[in-house]
Amino acid sequence: MRSLLQTISLGSFNIPWLFLPVILAWMVYRILTKRIYRKLPEQLKVIDGILVNIIFIIIIVWKMSPLLFQFSTVAENPSALLFLPGGRAGIITGVSAAAVFLGFSLFKRRRQLKDLVIGFLLNAVLLAAAFLIFGAGTSWIIGTVSNPVEGPAAAVGAPAYDFTLDAQDGKVYRLSDNAGRTVVLNFWASWCPPCRAELPELISFHEGLDPEGPVFLSINMYTTETDPSGLSAFVAENKLNFPVLYDKDGRIAAAYDIKTIPTTIIIDKNGMIHSVKNGAVTEAVLKRLSADAGE
């Protein structure tokens, strides 16, 4: 269900498709448990309360995890907390915190422990089964409507569109010059809050690249800039250490079907689009995606 991590854009925010099966699963879960526990309303209330708090803890800890794992980025730009993803580390931390809460909750009600454990496991299985069913359905729909097509498009599995662009450093960059290497393309604009939020992560990722490893290229959405003449100052002010390419006519963004920014596209060694990540990314996410594409 990897496709569930793809996102849809709502203003400056990018919401994972994962939220859809979660909401549908919760609705079905509530209907089923109310019927199962119609003669045991108090037990349902207790178990429901524990489950709701577990889900809440996981989401909150996941969202706040950049304070732990990207502290320097958040300290430099607090708004980055709104846009940076929690990632796998955030999920693991959230699940760990939820497990501690569950243990404490069961210990506090140890006189009812047997009934609560049985009820909790039943509810968890119902919720998980509903999520798997709706998750599989959502994943299938996403895969059906985003199958690779002929020609340039940001579809996973499609050939990457070749381009030639002028850059801030005065050089000319061609995608085809990097044949045989993994390429990370990042589409952004200086006015975009999530784009600004991820800049320290991009800088750190680029600094850690092996000279023979993946190539990182940022592509500025030049046609969306209100003051393109100020881009040089923006690059200098933010100490961007990576190539900044200018898509001056919007042709490359159109070729890659960029609908929201920032968008990061990973191209594998064979010139095929390996993955597309909408929204701000972290150094850890870029390392993982580029490593997967290089295998």
Beta strands, then each sheet from edge to edge (+ up, - down):
strand 1: 7-10
strand 2: 13-16
strand 3: 164-166
strand 4: 172-174
strand 5: 183-188
strand 6: 215-220
strand 7: 244-246
strand 8: 263-267
strand 9: 273-278
sheet 1: 1+ 2-
sheet 2: 3+ 4-
sheet 3: 7+ 6+ 5+ 8- 9+
end
